């Protein structure tokens, strides 16, 4: 039964029997027999079959999350039994956005592996949204507003923004006294329209609508925006987790520090760790997510900004 459920999910993902047979190194007839047996057991057709196309029936679509949950419960039970007898070991695959991963995940991975030396961890830093099932990923760090899905999500931190500039820029062009003053400054902006959570909006300013700031540099690279601000090109409006170290060192100055300490607004972007139910590595995934939460803290350390200092 469990073998048939795994085959069903593989066919539902691949969209054909031949690809699943190739991956499992079996004959196509072996795959079709498993699906036939499962449909007979359930008393319902799971796939529409034709010479040109294979697609899930309504019953098949409804059964996908149930099949994943069944396999997830079984896998979790097996892993719990093994975990009670031995230290966690084996492979764990994690993916995270490039900049966030480099700044905040790699150090957590290092301390995690010191705690669990028998675990082998594959870390993939990419800004692509990987399909956890297709890419065989155990944990993904996602930044933004999560869509509805079958993934198990653990909140790690809200995303808070800060407006900042280098001391050199402020010494040359003056310090904005209020967000409205940004309209007279060179602002580093994104090349493509930003998501609603990352636009230049300030509570009680411009009727709570985004400020139409302008500047002579637009880029979609967080690294590029950060380096440009450090070089004194302009004012930056970005997540605190990107620039917190530079604010502490004094390389950048927070212009409106209270902005970053405002309570998070429901529905706004946040940082989550997500995992797919039904993976056999569920125990290791939960251990890693809890470790990452502990490393970040209840109040993320990157949100504890230094007091603003005057620029001479």
PASEBA-1860 file (N, C-alpha, C; in nm, 3 decimals):
! residues 312
1> XXXXXXXX> 0.083/-0.121/0.000/0.000/0.000/0.000/0.087/0.126/0.000 ~ 0.188/0.129/0.088/0.272/0.248/0.095/0.353/0.267/-0.033 ~ 0.397/0.156/-0.091/0.469/0.163/-0.218/0.380/0.220/-0.326 ~ 0.252/0.181/-0.325/0.157/0.232/-0.425/0.133/0.382/-0.404 ~ 0.126/0.426/-0.279/0.107/0.569/-0.251/0.226/0.650/-0.301 ~ 0.348/0.600/-0.278/0.467/0.670/-0.326/0.468/0.677/-0.478 ~ 0.427/0.569/-0.542/0.421/0.568/-0.689/0.314/0.664/-0.739 ~ 0.200/0.667/-0.672/0.093/0.761/-0.710/0.141/0.905/-0.705
9> XXXXXXXX> 0.210/0.943/-0.596/0.259/1.081/-0.584/0.366/1.110/-0.689 ~ 0.448/1.012/-0.719/0.551/1.031/-0.822/0.488/1.053/-0.959 ~ 0.384/0.976/-0.991/0.315/0.992/-1.120/0.240/1.126/-1.124 ~ 0.179/1.163/-1.013/0.107/1.291/-1.008/0.202/1.407/-1.032 ~ 0.325/1.398/-0.983/0.425/1.503/-1.003/0.483/1.501/-1.143 ~ 0.518/1.381/-1.192/0.584/1.369/-1.324/0.487/1.388/-1.439 ~ 0.361/1.346/-1.420/0.262/1.361/-1.527/0.263/1.250/-1.629 ~ 0.345/1.147/-1.608/0.342/1.031/-1.697/0.402/0.910/-1.628
17> XXXXXXXX> 0.365/0.791/-1.678/0.414/0.667/-1.620/0.559/0.640/-1.658 ~ 0.596/0.674/-1.781/0.728/0.638/-1.831/0.840/0.701/-1.749 ~ 0.824/0.829/-1.713/0.927/0.898/-1.638/0.944/0.835/-1.500 ~ 0.833/0.797/-1.436/0.841/0.734/-1.304/0.906/0.597/-1.316 ~ 0.872/0.523/-1.420/0.934/0.392/-1.442/1.084/0.406/-1.461 ~ 1.126/0.509/-1.534/1.268/0.531/-1.557/1.339/0.562/-1.426 ~ 1.278/0.649/-1.343/1.340/0.686/-1.216/1.350/0.567/-1.121 ~ 1.247/0.480/-1.124/1.245/0.366/-1.033/1.316/0.245/-1.092
25> XXXXXXXX> 1.358/0.258/-1.219/1.427/0.149/-1.289/1.342/0.023/-1.293 ~ 1.215/0.041/-1.332/1.122/-0.071/-1.347/1.049/-0.056/-1.480 ~ 0.976/-0.156/-1.517/0.895/-0.150/-1.639/0.775/-0.060/-1.618 ~ 0.730/0.002/-1.727/0.612/0.088/-1.719/0.492/0.009/-1.668 ~ 0.483/-0.116/-1.708/0.370/-0.199/-1.664/0.368/-0.216/-1.514 ~ 0.486/-0.216/-1.449/0.491/-0.226/-1.304/0.429/-0.103/-1.238 ~ 0.455/0.014/-1.295/0.397/0.138/-1.242/0.246/0.139/-1.260 ~ 0.201/0.103/-1.380/0.057/0.106/-1.406/-0.017/0.006/-1.318
33> XXXXXXXX> 0.045/-0.111/-1.291/-0.022/-0.210/-1.203/-0.041/-0.154/-1.062 ~ 0.059/-0.081/-1.013/0.046/-0.022/-0.880/-0.067/0.080/-0.875 ~ -0.077/0.162/-0.979/-0.185/0.262/-0.984/-0.319/0.193/-0.998 ~ -0.326/0.089/-1.082/-0.452/0.014/-1.099/-0.496/-0.046/-0.966 ~ -0.400/-0.103/-0.892/-0.433/-0.166/-0.764/-0.481/-0.062/-0.664 ~ -0.417/0.055/-0.664/-0.458/0.161/-0.571/-0.598/0.211/-0.606 ~ -0.625/0.232/-0.734/-0.759/0.276/-0.775/-0.865/0.173/-0.738 ~ -0.830/0.044/-0.753/-0.924/-0.062/-0.715/-0.949/-0.061/-0.565
41> XXXXXXXX> -0.842/-0.041/-0.488/-0.854/-0.037/-0.342/-0.942/0.081/-0.297 ~ -0.925/0.196/-0.363/-1.000/0.316/-0.326/-1.139/0.320/-0.388 ~ -1.159/0.242/-0.493/-1.288/0.242/-0.561/-1.314/0.368/-0.641 ~ -1.204/0.430/-0.690/-1.220/0.554/-0.766/-1.101/0.572/-0.860 ~ -1.126/0.630/-0.976/-1.020/0.660/-1.071/-0.941/0.781/-1.022 ~ -0.809/0.770/-1.027/-0.724/0.880/-0.983/-0.667/0.960/-1.099 ~ -0.662/0.899/-1.219/-0.606/0.966/-1.336/-0.699/0.953/-1.456 ~ -0.704/1.060/-1.536/-0.759/1.053/-1.670/-0.646/1.005/-1.762
49> XXXXXXXX> -0.668/0.897/-1.833/-0.562/0.842/-1.917/-0.602/0.847/-2.063 ~ -0.511/0.893/-2.147/-0.529/0.892/-2.292/-0.393/0.871/-2.354 ~ -0.385/0.834/-2.482/-0.253/0.813/-2.545/-0.163/0.935/-2.539 ~ -0.221/1.056/-2.533/-0.142/1.177/-2.537/-0.126/1.246/-2.403 ~ -0.212/1.214/-2.310/-0.213/1.294/-2.188/-0.253/1.211/-2.066 ~ -0.192/1.243/-1.953/-0.228/1.184/-1.825/-0.251/1.298/-1.727 ~ -0.366/1.301/-1.664/-0.396/1.409/-1.569/-0.477/1.354/-1.454 ~ -0.470/1.423/-1.341/-0.543/1.382/-1.222/-0.692/1.405/-1.238
57> XXXXXXXX> -0.772/1.312/-1.191/-0.916/1.335/-1.179/-0.941/1.424/-1.057 ~ -1.065/1.465/-1.039/-1.098/1.543/-0.919/-1.065/1.462/-0.793 ~ -1.097/1.332/-0.797/-1.067/1.246/-0.683/-0.916/1.237/-0.661 ~ -0.841/1.230/-0.772/-0.695/1.223/-0.761/-0.637/1.348/-0.699 ~ -0.688/1.465/-0.740/-0.640/1.591/-0.684/-0.669/1.599/-0.534 ~ -0.785/1.551/-0.493/-0.821/1.553/-0.351/-0.737/1.452/-0.271 ~ -0.692/1.346/-0.340/-0.619/1.241/-0.269/-0.471/1.275/-0.251 ~ -0.417/1.365/-0.333/-0.274/1.398/-0.325/-0.233/1.441/-0.183
65> XXXXXXXX> -0.297/1.543/-0.123/-0.253/1.582/0.012/-0.275/1.474/0.115 ~ -0.379/1.391/0.097/-0.403/1.283/0.192/-0.293/1.177/0.182 ~ -0.253/1.148/0.059/-0.146/1.049/0.040/-0.016/1.100/0.103 ~ 0.013/1.229/0.084/0.134/1.285/0.144/0.128/1.280/0.297 ~ 0.010/1.309/0.351/-0.003/1.305/0.497/0.015/1.165/0.551 ~ -0.041/1.066/0.480/-0.027/0.926/0.524/0.119/0.886/0.527 ~ 0.189/0.914/0.416/0.331/0.878/0.409/0.412/0.958/0.511 ~ 0.372/1.084/0.531/0.442/1.167/0.628/0.428/1.112/0.769
73> XXXXXXXX> 0.308/1.066/0.805/0.287/1.010/0.938/0.369/0.883/0.957 ~ 0.371/0.799/0.853/0.447/0.675/0.862/0.597/0.704/0.873 ~ 0.644/0.795/0.786/0.786/0.830/0.789/0.825/0.892/0.922 ~ 0.737/0.981/0.972/0.764/1.045/1.100/0.769/0.944/1.214 ~ 0.678/0.844/1.210/0.677/0.741/1.313/0.804/0.658/1.308 ~ 0.846/0.621/1.187/0.969/0.543/1.173/1.089/0.622/1.224 ~ 1.095/0.749/1.184/1.211/0.829/1.223/1.213/0.854/1.372 ~ 1.095/0.868/1.433/1.090/0.888/1.578/1.142/0.766/1.652
81> XXXXXXXX> 1.109/0.648/1.599/1.158/0.525/1.661/1.310/0.518/1.652 ~ 1.362/0.548/1.532/1.507/0.545/1.514/1.574/0.654/1.597 ~ 1.510/0.771/1.604/1.569/0.884/1.677/1.580/0.855/1.826 ~ 1.489/0.773/1.877/1.494/0.741/2.020/1.611/0.649/2.053 ~ 1.664/0.582/1.950/1.772/0.486/1.972/1.909/0.540/1.933 ~ 1.914/0.648/1.856/2.043/0.694/1.805/2.040/0.842/1.778 ~ 2.159/0.900/1.767/2.171/1.041/1.730/2.126/1.061/1.586 ~ 2.067/1.179/1.553/2.027/1.204/1.414/2.149/1.193/1.323
89> XXXXXXXX> 2.128/1.131/1.208/2.237/1.114/1.113/2.180/1.114/0.971 ~ 2.269/1.121/0.874/2.227/1.114/0.735/2.213/1.252/0.672 ~ 2.156/1.255/0.553/2.151/1.375/0.469/2.033/1.465/0.503 ~ 2.057/1.595/0.502/1.952/1.697/0.514/1.978/1.804/0.409 ~ 1.876/1.835/0.328/1.892/1.935/0.222/1.816/2.062/0.258 ~ 1.886/2.176/0.250/1.829/2.306/0.288/1.855/2.404/0.175 ~ 1.757/2.488/0.144/1.775/2.595/0.048/1.734/2.727/0.111 ~ 1.804/2.835/0.072/1.777/2.968/0.128/1.812/3.073/0.024
97> XXXXXXXX> 1.749/3.191/0.031/1.787/3.301/-0.059/1.935/3.334/-0.042 ~ 1.997/3.378/-0.151/2.142/3.392/-0.153/2.195/3.483/-0.043 ~ 2.147/3.607/-0.037/2.202/3.704/0.058/2.167/3.665/0.202 ~ 2.043/3.630/0.227/2.003/3.590/0.361/2.079/3.465/0.404 ~ 2.094/3.373/0.311/2.166/3.250/0.344/2.310/3.278/0.381 ~ 2.375/3.363/0.304/2.516/3.394/0.330/2.532/3.467/0.463 ~ 2.441/3.561/0.492/2.456/3.642/0.612/2.409/3.571/0.739 ~ 2.306/3.486/0.729/2.241/3.437/0.851/2.225/3.285/0.860
105> XXXXXXXX> 2.222/3.215/0.749/2.198/3.071/0.755/2.328/2.993/0.768 ~ 2.433/3.037/0.699/2.559/2.961/0.702/2.612/2.946/0.845 ~ 2.608/3.054/0.924/2.656/3.045/1.062/2.570/2.951/1.144 ~ 2.437/2.950/1.118/2.348/2.858/1.189/2.376/2.714/1.148 ~ 2.407/2.693/1.021/2.443/2.559/0.974/2.568/2.510/1.045 ~ 2.666/2.598/1.058/2.792/2.560/1.124/2.768/2.515/1.268 ~ 2.690/2.592/1.343/2.664/2.555/1.482/2.575/2.431/1.490 ~ 2.485/2.415/1.394/2.398/2.296/1.390/2.482/2.170/1.371
113> XXXXXXXX> 2.578/2.176/1.278/2.662/2.059/1.252/2.755/2.028/1.368 ~ 2.791/2.131/1.444/2.869/2.104/1.564/2.786/2.027/1.668 ~ 2.656/2.056/1.671/2.566/1.986/1.764/2.534/1.845/1.716 ~ 2.525/1.828/1.584/2.486/1.699/1.526/2.588/1.658/1.419 ~ 2.704/1.613/1.461/2.813/1.585/1.366/2.785/1.469/1.271 ~ 2.685/1.386/1.299/2.656/1.274/1.210/2.560/1.311/1.098 ~ 2.514/1.434/1.097/2.428/1.482/0.987/2.514/1.541/0.877 ~ 2.480/1.508/0.753/2.541/1.570/0.635/2.441/1.669/0.578
121> XXXXXXXX> 2.481/1.793/0.562/2.386/1.897/0.521/2.425/1.954/0.386 ~ 2.334/1.947/0.290/2.350/2.011/0.159/2.280/2.147/0.164 ~ 2.355/2.254/0.149/2.299/2.390/0.154/2.301/2.451/0.014 ~ 2.185/2.489/-0.035/2.171/2.548/-0.167/2.128/2.693/-0.152 ~ 2.216/2.786/-0.188/2.184/2.928/-0.180/2.145/2.975/-0.320 ~ 2.019/3.010/-0.336/1.967/3.054/-0.465/1.845/3.141/-0.443 ~ 1.823/3.236/-0.534/1.704/3.321/-0.525/1.586/3.262/-0.602 ~ 1.605/3.146/-0.661/1.494/3.076/-0.725/1.408/3.007/-0.619
129> XXXXXXXX> 1.277/3.004/-0.642/1.187/2.932/-0.552/1.185/2.787/-0.597 ~ 1.254/2.703/-0.524/1.265/2.562/-0.563/1.141/2.485/-0.518 ~ 1.099/2.390/-0.602/0.991/2.298/-0.568/1.050/2.191/-0.475 ~ 1.007/2.189/-0.349/1.067/2.100/-0.251/1.050/1.954/-0.289 ~ 0.936/1.921/-0.350/0.912/1.782/-0.387/0.999/1.742/-0.506 ~ 1.000/1.826/-0.608/1.074/1.793/-0.729/1.224/1.795/-0.705 ~ 1.272/1.892/-0.625/1.415/1.905/-0.601/1.463/1.824/-0.480 ~ 1.371/1.754/-0.413/1.405/1.672/-0.298/1.471/1.755/-0.188
137> XXXXXXXX> 1.411/1.868/-0.156/1.460/1.955/-0.049/1.381/1.929/0.079 ~ 1.451/1.931/0.191/1.385/1.907/0.319/1.336/2.037/0.384 ~ 1.414/2.144/0.372/1.379/2.273/0.434/1.409/2.384/0.336 ~ 1.319/2.481/0.328/1.343/2.600/0.247/1.315/2.723/0.332 ~ 1.404/2.821/0.323/1.381/2.950/0.387/1.316/3.040/0.283 ~ 1.199/3.093/0.313/1.124/3.177/0.220/1.102/3.315/0.283 ~ 1.124/3.419/0.204/1.104/3.557/0.250/0.996/3.620/0.165 ~ 0.891/3.669/0.228/0.781/3.730/0.154/0.649/3.691/0.217
145> XXXXXXXX> 0.543/3.696/0.140/0.410/3.654/0.184/0.388/3.513/0.131 ~ 0.369/3.416/0.220/0.355/3.278/0.177/0.218/3.255/0.113 ~ 0.215/3.193/-0.004/0.086/3.155/-0.060/0.031/3.033/0.013 ~ -0.099/3.008/-0.002/-0.156/2.887/0.056/-0.094/2.766/-0.011 ~ -0.053/2.669/0.068/0.008/2.549/0.012/0.002/2.438/0.114 ~ 0.053/2.320/0.075/0.055/2.205/0.164/0.179/2.206/0.253 ~ 0.266/2.305/0.239/0.389/2.307/0.315/0.363/2.340/0.461 ~ 0.442/2.281/0.550/0.440/2.317/0.691/0.532/2.438/0.709
153> XXXXXXXX> 0.479/2.548/0.759/0.556/2.672/0.771/0.580/2.707/0.918 ~ 0.703/2.747/0.949/0.739/2.796/1.082/0.788/2.939/1.068 ~ 0.724/3.031/1.139/0.764/3.171/1.132/0.896/3.191/1.206 ~ 0.990/3.257/1.138/1.120/3.286/1.198/1.132/3.432/1.240 ~ 1.074/3.522/1.159/1.088/3.664/1.189/1.001/3.746/1.095 ~ 0.945/3.858/1.144/0.885/3.953/1.049/0.995/4.021/0.970 ~ 0.958/4.081/0.858/1.052/4.163/0.782/1.026/4.309/0.817 ~ 1.127/4.373/0.877/1.116/4.515/0.910/1.214/4.592/0.821
161> XXXXXXXX> 1.174/4.712/0.785/1.253/4.793/0.694/1.320/4.909/0.768 ~ 1.427/4.957/0.712/1.498/5.072/0.767/1.547/5.159/0.652 ~ 1.538/5.289/0.669/1.591/5.385/0.573/1.727/5.430/0.623 ~ 1.828/5.421/0.538/1.963/5.450/0.586/2.050/5.508/0.473 ~ 2.161/5.565/0.513/2.258/5.622/0.418/2.394/5.624/0.485 ~ 2.497/5.641/0.406/2.632/5.646/0.462/2.659/5.784/0.522 ~ 2.750/5.793/0.619/2.788/5.924/0.675/2.841/6.018/0.567 ~ 2.913/5.965/0.468/2.966/6.050/0.361/2.854/6.113/0.279
169> XXXXXXXX> 2.751/6.033/0.247/2.639/6.089/0.172/2.569/6.198/0.252 ~ 2.544/6.172/0.380/2.472/6.268/0.464/2.554/6.396/0.485 ~ 2.687/6.380/0.497/2.771/6.498/0.514/2.766/6.587/0.390 ~ 2.751/6.526/0.274/2.752/6.603/0.149/2.615/6.663/0.117 ~ 2.509/6.585/0.142/2.377/6.626/0.095/2.281/6.663/0.207 ~ 2.322/6.644/0.330/2.234/6.675/0.442/2.148/6.556/0.481 ~ 2.100/6.562/0.604/2.021/6.451/0.656/1.872/6.481/0.645 ~ 1.792/6.391/0.586/1.647/6.413/0.581/1.589/6.418/0.721
177> XXXXXXXX> 1.511/6.520/0.748/1.449/6.533/0.880/1.320/6.452/0.890 ~ 1.260/6.422/0.776/1.134/6.347/0.773/1.130/6.268/0.643 ~ 1.043/6.166/0.635/1.034/6.089/0.511/1.003/6.175/0.389 ~ 0.923/6.282/0.406/0.892/6.368/0.291/1.018/6.429/0.229 ~ 1.120/6.451/0.311/1.245/6.508/0.260/1.316/6.416/0.161 ~ 1.280/6.287/0.162/1.344/6.192/0.070/1.315/6.227/-0.076 ~ 1.208/6.302/-0.100/1.174/6.341/-0.238/1.282/6.432/-0.296 ~ 1.366/6.490/-0.212/1.472/6.578/-0.259/1.610/6.509/-0.253
185> XXXXXXXX> 1.609/6.379/-0.230/1.735/6.306/-0.218/1.748/6.200/-0.328 ~ 1.871/6.156/-0.349/1.900/6.050/-0.445/1.874/5.916/-0.375 ~ 1.773/5.845/-0.419/1.733/5.720/-0.354/1.766/5.601/-0.444 ~ 1.821/5.499/-0.383/1.855/5.376/-0.454/1.729/5.290/-0.460 ~ 1.682/5.260/-0.580/1.555/5.191/-0.595/1.573/5.061/-0.673 ~ 1.466/4.982/-0.678/1.472/4.854/-0.748/1.439/4.874/-0.896 ~ 1.494/4.785/-0.979/1.475/4.797/-1.123/1.338/4.746/-1.169 ~ 1.281/4.652/-1.093/1.148/4.600/-1.125/1.053/4.638/-1.012
193> XXXXXXXX> 0.923/4.645/-1.040/0.829/4.687/-0.936/0.842/4.600/-0.812 ~ 0.858/4.661/-0.693/0.876/4.582/-0.571/0.744/4.523/-0.524 ~ 0.753/4.422/-0.437/0.633/4.370/-0.374/0.579/4.474/-0.276 ~ 0.450/4.466/-0.239/0.391/4.570/-0.154/0.465/4.592/-0.023 ~ 0.534/4.490/0.028/0.600/4.506/0.157/0.731/4.579/0.151 ~ 0.782/4.612/0.031/0.915/4.669/0.021/0.917/4.806/-0.046 ~ 0.802/4.872/-0.055/0.798/5.004/-0.116/0.821/5.111/-0.010 ~ 0.849/5.233/-0.056/0.886/5.343/0.034/0.757/5.402/0.095
201> XXXXXXXX> 0.702/5.330/0.189/0.578/5.375/0.255/0.606/5.397/0.403 ~ 0.550/5.507/0.456/0.571/5.542/0.596/0.436/5.575/0.658 ~ 0.414/5.525/0.780/0.286/5.546/0.848/0.258/5.695/0.864 ~ 0.139/5.737/0.820/0.096/5.875/0.834/0.157/5.971/0.735 ~ 0.234/5.922/0.638/0.300/6.007/0.539/0.237/5.982/0.401 ~ 0.209/6.091/0.330/0.154/6.081/0.195/0.027/5.995/0.192 ~ -0.056/6.016/0.292/-0.183/5.942/0.304/-0.158/5.791/0.305 ~ -0.046/5.752/0.364/-0.007/5.611/0.373/0.019/5.546/0.238
209> XXXXXXXX> 0.037/5.626/0.137/0.071/5.575/0.004/0.222/5.583/-0.017 ~ 0.277/5.502/-0.108/0.423/5.505/-0.131/0.471/5.642/-0.175 ~ 0.587/5.680/-0.124/0.649/5.805/-0.168/0.711/5.785/-0.307 ~ 0.689/5.876/-0.399/0.746/5.862/-0.535/0.892/5.907/-0.539 ~ 0.978/5.835/-0.466/1.120/5.871/-0.461/1.186/5.841/-0.595 ~ 1.298/5.910/-0.618/1.371/5.890/-0.743/1.521/5.884/-0.713 ~ 1.595/5.829/-0.809/1.740/5.824/-0.795/1.803/5.781/-0.926 ~ 1.935/5.792/-0.932/2.002/5.759/-1.057/2.059/5.617/-1.059
217> XXXXXXXX> 2.020/5.534/-0.959/2.059/5.394/-0.961/1.940/5.306/-0.927 ~ 1.915/5.210/-1.016/1.810/5.110/-0.994/1.874/4.972/-1.012 ~ 1.848/4.883/-0.919/1.903/4.748/-0.929/1.814/4.651/-0.854 ~ 1.813/4.524/-0.897/1.738/4.420/-0.826/1.827/4.340/-0.733 ~ 1.954/4.377/-0.723/2.049/4.303/-0.639/2.059/4.368/-0.501 ~ 2.028/4.292/-0.398/2.044/4.344/-0.261/2.190/4.376/-0.233 ~ 2.279/4.290/-0.280/2.422/4.318/-0.262/2.461/4.447/-0.332 ~ 2.407/4.467/-0.454/2.437/4.589/-0.529/2.384/4.713/-0.460
225> XXXXXXXX> 2.262/4.705/-0.409/2.203/4.819/-0.337/2.285/4.853/-0.213 ~ 2.324/4.749/-0.139/2.401/4.771/-0.018/2.536/4.835/-0.048 ~ 2.606/4.783/-0.148/2.736/4.838/-0.182/2.724/4.982/-0.230 ~ 2.618/5.011/-0.307/2.597/5.147/-0.354/2.576/5.243/-0.237 ~ 2.499/5.200/-0.138/2.477/5.285/-0.020/2.607/5.305/0.056 ~ 2.686/5.199/0.071/2.814/5.211/0.140/2.909/5.305/0.068 ~ 2.897/5.311/-0.065/2.981/5.399/-0.145/2.932/5.544/-0.147 ~ 2.818/5.569/-0.079/2.768/5.705/-0.069/2.688/5.752/-0.187
233> XXXXXXXX> 2.634/5.658/-0.267/2.559/5.698/-0.386/2.424/5.755/-0.351 ~ 2.358/5.700/-0.247/2.225/5.750/-0.216/2.167/5.689/-0.091 ~ 2.037/5.713/-0.072/1.962/5.665/0.044/1.903/5.529/0.009 ~ 1.904/5.438/0.107/1.858/5.301/0.087/1.742/5.271/0.179 ~ 1.643/5.198/0.129/1.527/5.154/0.206/1.522/5.002/0.191 ~ 1.557/4.930/0.298/1.580/4.787/0.282/1.555/4.715/0.414 ~ 1.546/4.583/0.409/1.521/4.504/0.530/1.636/4.515/0.628 ~ 1.601/4.517/0.755/1.703/4.530/0.859/1.804/4.416/0.856
241> XXXXXXXX> 1.759/4.295/0.816/1.851/4.181/0.818/1.964/4.198/0.716 ~ 1.945/4.285/0.616/2.049/4.307/0.516/2.158/4.400/0.569 ~ 2.119/4.503/0.645/2.213/4.611/0.677/2.248/4.623/0.825 ~ 2.198/4.534/0.910/2.216/4.553/1.055/2.363/4.562/1.094 ~ 2.448/4.480/1.036/2.590/4.482/1.071/2.653/4.616/1.034 ~ 2.612/4.673/0.924/2.668/4.800/0.879/2.615/4.917/0.962 ~ 2.493/4.903/1.015/2.441/5.004/1.106/2.516/5.001/1.240 ~ 2.549/4.882/1.286/2.624/4.869/1.410/2.765/4.926/1.398
249> XXXXXXXX> 2.826/4.904/1.282/2.965/4.949/1.262/2.972/5.099/1.234 ~ 2.858/5.161/1.203/2.859/5.303/1.170/2.882/5.331/1.023 ~ 2.896/5.226/0.941/2.913/5.247/0.797/2.785/5.303/0.735 ~ 2.672/5.273/0.796/2.544/5.329/0.754/2.474/5.386/0.877 ~ 2.388/5.484/0.854/2.315/5.551/0.962/2.165/5.534/0.937 ~ 2.093/5.486/1.039/1.947/5.476/1.029/1.887/5.616/1.040 ~ 1.809/5.655/0.939/1.754/5.791/0.936/1.630/5.804/1.023 ~ 1.548/5.702/1.026/1.426/5.705/1.106/1.421/5.572/1.185
257> XXXXXXXX> 1.498/5.558/1.293/1.511/5.430/1.363/1.379/5.372/1.411 ~ 1.284/5.461/1.444/1.155/5.412/1.494/1.082/5.329/1.388 ~ 1.115/5.350/1.261/1.052/5.276/1.152/1.073/5.126/1.169 ~ 1.197/5.087/1.205/1.231/4.946/1.215/1.173/4.880/1.339 ~ 1.128/4.959/1.437/1.075/4.903/1.561/0.924/4.901/1.564 ~ 0.859/4.944/1.456/0.713/4.943/1.452/0.663/4.798/1.458 ~ 0.549/4.772/1.523/0.496/4.636/1.530/0.471/4.581/1.389 ~ 0.497/4.454/1.366/0.471/4.397/1.234/0.323/4.400/1.200
265> XXXXXXXX> 0.293/4.424/1.075/0.155/4.430/1.028/0.115/4.295/0.972 ~ 0.002/4.237/1.016/-0.042/4.107/0.962/-0.054/4.113/0.810 ~ -0.011/4.007/0.745/-0.019/4.001/0.600/0.100/4.059/0.528 ~ 0.192/4.121/0.603/0.312/4.175/0.541/0.418/4.067/0.529 ~ 0.523/4.091/0.451/0.626/3.988/0.431/0.690/3.944/0.563 ~ 0.729/3.819/0.566/0.795/3.763/0.684/0.895/3.658/0.636 ~ 0.975/3.611/0.729/1.072/3.506/0.699/1.021/3.377/0.761 ~ 1.009/3.273/0.679/0.959/3.144/0.724/1.055/3.032/0.685
273> XXXXXXXX> 1.052/2.927/0.763/1.112/2.800/0.723/0.997/2.706/0.688 ~ 1.002/2.647/0.569/0.895/2.558/0.526/0.952/2.420/0.497 ~ 0.869/2.321/0.518/0.907/2.184/0.485/0.787/2.111/0.430 ~ 0.814/2.008/0.352/0.709/1.933/0.285/0.672/1.812/0.369 ~ 0.545/1.798/0.406/0.506/1.677/0.480/0.526/1.553/0.393 ~ 0.559/1.445/0.457/0.578/1.321/0.382/0.722/1.288/0.353 ~ 0.815/1.379/0.387/0.956/1.348/0.366/1.006/1.260/0.480 ~ 1.099/1.170/0.446/1.151/1.078/0.546/1.247/1.146/0.643
281> XXXXXXXX> 1.289/1.271/0.613/1.385/1.342/0.696/1.317/1.442/0.789 ~ 1.192/1.416/0.825/1.114/1.515/0.900/1.178/1.549/1.033 ~ 1.232/1.450/1.103/1.291/1.478/1.235/1.411/1.570/1.222 ~ 1.499/1.542/1.125/1.616/1.628/1.106/1.573/1.768/1.062 ~ 1.469/1.776/0.979/1.420/1.907/0.934/1.368/1.988/1.052 ~ 1.292/1.924/1.141/1.239/1.995/1.257/1.353/2.039/1.349 ~ 1.454/1.954/1.367/1.569/1.992/1.449/1.639/2.115/1.393 ~ 1.657/2.117/1.261/1.727/2.230/1.201/1.645/2.358/1.214
289> XXXXXXXX> 1.515/2.349/1.191/1.430/2.468/1.199/1.430/2.523/1.341 ~ 1.421/2.436/1.441/1.424/2.482/1.580/1.559/2.544/1.613 ~ 1.666/2.486/1.561/1.798/2.543/1.584/1.809/2.681/1.522 ~ 1.757/2.697/1.401/1.762/2.826/1.333/1.680/2.930/1.409 ~ 1.564/2.890/1.458/1.482/2.982/1.539/1.558/3.027/1.664 ~ 1.626/2.933/1.727/1.703/2.967/1.847/1.816/3.064/1.814 ~ 1.883/3.043/1.701/1.993/3.130/1.661/1.943/3.272/1.631 ~ 1.826/3.282/1.572/1.770/3.414/1.538/1.721/3.486/1.663
297> XXXXXXXX> 1.654/3.411/1.753/1.603/3.469/1.876/1.459/3.514/1.864 ~ 1.393/3.529/1.979/1.254/3.574/1.979/1.242/3.713/1.918 ~ 1.336/3.800/1.953/1.349/3.930/1.885/1.476/3.920/1.801 ~ 1.462/3.914/1.669/1.580/3.895/1.584/1.688/3.997/1.615 ~ 1.811/3.950/1.626/1.920/4.040/1.665/1.939/4.152/1.564 ~ 1.901/4.127/1.437/1.920/4.231/1.337/1.819/4.345/1.349 ~ 1.713/4.326/1.430/1.617/4.434/1.454/1.656/4.521/1.573 ~ 1.757/4.482/1.647/1.802/4.562/1.762/1.903/4.665/1.713
305> XXXXXXXX> 1.853/4.774/1.655/1.938/4.873/1.592/2.002/4.965/1.694 ~ 2.123/5.015/1.664/2.187/5.112/1.755/2.113/5.244/1.750 ~ 2.122/5.326/1.854/2.057/5.458/1.850/2.116/5.543/1.738 ~ 2.030/5.623/1.678/2.077/5.709/1.569/2.172/5.815/1.622 ~ 2.278/5.837/1.546/2.378/5.935/1.589/2.379/6.052/1.489 ~ 2.409/6.173/1.537/2.414/6.285/1.445/2.530/6.272/1.349 ~ 2.513/6.332/1.233/2.618/6.330/1.130/2.676/6.468/1.121 ~ 2.808/6.477/1.146/2.872/6.607/1.142/2.928/6.639/1.007
END
